[in-house]
Amino acid sequence: MDAVDVITITALVIVFTVFPAIAICWWHWDSVKVQVQSGINDDEAAAMMFIDVLKQAKRTLVIYDDGNKMDRSVYDNERVIEAVRNHLSCNEALVIRCLFNDKEDIDIVQQMQSEYPTRFRVWYRSGPRPQGDVHYKIADDGVIGHLSSHGYAQPERRFKLLDGSAAKPRTRKMALGKYLERFETDIRDHAVTAA
């Protein structure tokens, strides 16, 4: 094997192994800036997490949940409703969009739609609750997102809180983009607008 062959083989190894490894590391390096907290929460903890996500929303808050009427529901919690009211009044650019599986008389919808009809929008799923449903509240295209899964009307929820406030928009999209895309698809294909 002469020197030209060795240089050629070395160049090929670098091109096909080292460069891709560097590119992969560069592409995913920002992912370490997304902080993830997970566990199980109850109604009160869910209400506090809702408020924490809300506080970081400056332009958009997307909510997908069952929206059913039940004791100690986040959507009937006076602290949550007051936090939404205050945040909407202090952030005139903020729009909150909700998609609920159930069309029930929950307080947050009644109060916020009467006070902020163009900035608190609600849709309802026209079909049954999907199996393996993941619910979410996502602020400003993934700055922060709260994901949860639970049985219907269950007070305890398995959750993940993803804080991407220190990450780049591309990284936020990798972390939470599929839920935002699903939200838009569900509204377009499976929902009716609230009256």
N, C-alpha and C positions, 0 to 999 in steps of 0.2 A: 504494500500500500504506500503510495507516494504522498508527498506533502499536500498536493492538491486535493486528493481524496480525503485526507484527514480534515482539511479545512472545510471541504464540502459537507462532510458528515457532521462536523462540529456546528457549522452554520445551520444545517437542517434540524439538529437537536435543539439549538437555541430557538429557531423559528417556530418549531412545533411543540415545544414543551415549556421553555422558560418564558417566552413572550405571552403565551396564553395564561400561564400561571400568574404572571404579573397583572395582566388585564383583569382576570377574575378577582384577584385580591383588591385591585383598584376599584372595580365595579361594586364590590360588596363591603368595602371598608367602612363606608358611612353607616352600614347597618348596625354597627356597635353603638351608634348614638341613639338608637331607638330603645328606650327603657321599657321592659315588660314586667308587669306585676300580675300574678295570677292567684286564684284561690276560689273560695266559696263565700258568697255574701248573702245577707238577708235583706229585707225591705229597707231597713234604716241605712245600712251600708250602701245599698244601691242608690238611695236618694242622695247621699253625700257624694258618691261618685258621679252621679248625674250633674250635680251642681259644679263639681270640679271640672268636668268636661265643658259644661256651659260657660264657665268663666274664661276659658281659653278661646271661645268662638268669637271672632270679630266680624266675619262675613257670612259664614254658613254653619248651620248645625243640622245634620241629617239624623233622623231618628227612625228606626224600624223596630217594632215590638208588637206584642199581642194587643195592647191597649184595652184589655178587658177590665171590667169593674170588679175589684176585689178589695178586701180589707187591707189597709196599709199600702195601697198601691202608690208607686212613685208619682203617678199622674194625678192622684188626688191629694198628695202631700202638700200642705200649705207652704212649707218652706221652699219646696221645689217651685211651686207656682209663683211665689213672690220673687224668687231668684230669677225666673224666666221674665217676669214682668219688669223687674229692675234692669236686667241685662238688655232687654229689647229697648227700653227707654233710654239707656245710656249709649247704645250702639246702634245708631240710626241706619247703618248699612247692613245690619244683621238680618238674615232671613232664616227662619226655622222651618224645615220641611219634615213632615211626619208621614210614615206609612204604617198603618195598624192592620192587624189581621181581623180584629173585631170592631164592629161599629157599635160601641157602647157609650153611654153618657158619662164620660170621665171629665172631671172638673177642669183640667188644664186646657182641653179642647174648647169647652164652653166659654171659659173666661178669656183665653188668649185670642180666639177667633173673633170675639166681640170687640176686644180692645185693639188688636193688630191684625185685621183680616187679610191684609196683603203681605204681611211679614211672618205670619204663623199659618202655614198651609198644611192641610191634612188630606190624605188619600186613604182609602180602605181597600184591602185585598178583596177581590171579587170571588175568589175560590176558597177552598179550605186551607187551614194552616199547613204549611209544608212540613214534611217529616224532617227530623234533624235540623230544625230551624235554628239559625244563629241570629240573635238580635244585636243591634248596635246603636251607638250614639257616636257620631264622628264629627269633629269640629274642623273647619277650615281645610278641607281636602287632606286630612290626615295628620294635622298638627298633634291631635290626641284622639284616641278612639277607645271606647269601652265596648267589648264584645261579651255576650253572655249566651249561655244555652241552659235550658231548663224545661221541664215538663209543663204542660199547660196549667196555669194558675198555681204553680209551685212557688212558695216564698223564698226558697233557697236556690241560688243560681251559681253555676260554675262560670267564672268570669276571667277575662284578660283585659288589662288596661295597658294600652300601647301609647307611650309618650314619645312622639317624634318631633318635638319642638326644637331639638338641637340638630335634627337631620335635614338633609337636602330634600326638596320636593320629590325628586326621583325616588328616593328611599322611602318616603312616606307613601308614595303610590305603590311601591312594591309591597309594603306592609298592609295597607288598608284599601288599596285601589279596587280590588275585586268586589268589596262590599259596596263601594260607591257606584261601581258599574252595575251591580245587581240591583241597587236601589232604583237607578234610572230605568233599567229594563223592567223591573216589577211594576213601576208606576205606569210605564208605557203599555205593558202587555197584560197586567193582572190586577189593575186597580181602577176604582172609580173615585172621582173627586168628592170631597165632603160638600154637603149642601150648605 
